[in-house]
């Protein structure tokens, strides 16, 4: 029997010195790991609140103890390690793994978007009802969410990730593959110092119930107090 919706939270295990390393111009390794933990918790809360009733899978980098994530996210449906050589391979394999369990639709989302809204998840699933693929771009030219009903390896064959052309090249790959693609909400991913500082400014204008764990983590940072 087909199940409807699944989301993969695609993340690193929070380890000091191994996660959010580009923020170490501002933060210590422990602070970076603390912030990563907070992002994961806030995003997971948003996924749980989505009206689409999705099962949440957590796909993590093999480095580190997965018990760290299991303790953070006791309500997750399942945890499994990333597999593959390139980032593209790892994302494709993760989506294939979850869709093989009988879900109609699957979204894969990164862990750098603490400002994620439940509506964005619901909208992405809705877009998949009439399109083969959905992509949600980041401000810097990448994407933070990709979703589909069937695995499509062609979309993950980029030579390089983490560059400003990733979204456009992936969009072009959908055209080449002859499949329809809808574009969802744009978001800001937080992986550079400028993005973190911008996040802190945005949170001053947001309701206190937005990014609760991220706010707690930021309170203890020297950047927040400086």
Secondary structure, DSSP 8 states (H G I E B T S, - for coil): --EEEEEEEEE----TTTSSGGGTTTS-HHHHHHHHHHHHHHHHHHHHH-TT--EEEEEE-SSS-THHHHHH-TT-SEEEE--SSSHHHHHHHHHHHHHTTTEEEEEEEESS-TT--HHHHHHHHHHHTT-SEEEEEBTTS-EEEEEESS--GGGG--S-SSSTTHHHHHHHHHHHHT--EEE---B----SHHHHHHHHHHHHHS-TTSSHHHHHHHHTSHHHH-
